[in-house]
């Protein structure tokens, strides 16, 4: 009985960590920018580390045919782009101040973060 309880608590802890606490490492953007894959309900990579006060180009490759994946929105920057299936779409981001900026699909099911430092 004790083993079952310990395993249950460990499993609950793992689920909480995986869904609410885990933050994947941010991909560092340098040079010509980075490519983000839109597939299976996620942006890969979903966290981009960008330099402050420098315009950056981010290319999106949509592999997911879901209608939700058709747009990428940067609400704080008032930028949006329509993503075509199996085509690279370049999104030019302006120079940004330090901080975190979200990017999502129009239904906010796909989520990503720009970490500007």
KAMO-V122076 format. One record per residue. RES is the residue in one small letter. PSI is psi in degrees with one decimal (none if undefined). BURIAL is b if it has 24 or more other ideal C-beta (glycine too) atoms within 12 Angstrom, else e. Layout:
# KAMO-V122076
RES,PSI,BURIAL  RES,PSI,BURIAL
This chain:
# KAMO-V122076
x,-41.9,e  x,-40.4,e  x,-42.5,e  x,-43.0,e  x,-42.9,e  x,-45.1,e  x,-41.0,e  x,-44.4,e  x,-42.0,e  x,-40.7,e  x,-42.9,e  x,-43.5,e  x,-42.2,e  x,-42.3,e  x,-44.0,e  x,-45.2,e  x,-47.0,e  x,-45.0,e  x,-26.3,e  x,-25.9,e  x,-26.6,e  x,127.6,e  x,113.5,e  x,156.8,e  x,144.5,e  x,138.0,e  x,129.7,b  x,125.3,e  x,123.2,b  x,162.0,e  x,-122.6,e  x,1.6,e  x,-160.1,b  x,158.0,b  x,131.2,b  x,127.1,b  x,132.2,b  x,105.0,b  x,143.6,e  x,36.2,e  x,11.4,e  x,158.9,e  x,133.4,b  x,114.0,e  x,153.9,b  x,-13.3,b  x,120.9,b  x,126.4,b  x,118.5,b  x,151.6,b  x,143.5,e  x,151.6,e  x,31.0,e  x,124.9,e  x,145.0,e  x,147.3,b  x,128.0,b  x,127.6,b  x,131.7,b  x,131.3,b  x,108.3,b  x,116.3,b  x,-15.6,e  x,125.1,b  x,0.6,e  x,138.2,e  x,-26.5,e  x,-28.8,b  x,2.0,b  x,-19.5,b  x,149.6,b  x,133.4,b  x,138.1,b  x,83.2,b  x,-43.3,e  x,-24.0,e  x,-4.8,b  x,45.9,e  x,138.0,b  x,156.7,e  x,142.1,b  x,131.1,e  x,126.0,b  x,141.7,e  x,131.4,e  x,26.3,e  x,140.6,e  x,131.6,e  x,120.6,b  x,129.3,e  x,120.0,b  x,119.0,e  x,136.3,b  x,171.4,e  x,132.5,e  x,150.8,b  x,162.9,e  x,142.9,e  x,-171.3,e  x,134.5,e  x,129.6,b  x,150.0,b  x,140.5,b  x,172.8,b  x,176.7,b  x,-21.3,e  x,0.7,e  x,30.9,e  x,-38.6,e  x,131.1,b  x,142.4,b  x,168.8,b  x,135.7,b  x,119.5,b  x,102.8,b  x,121.3,b  x,none,e
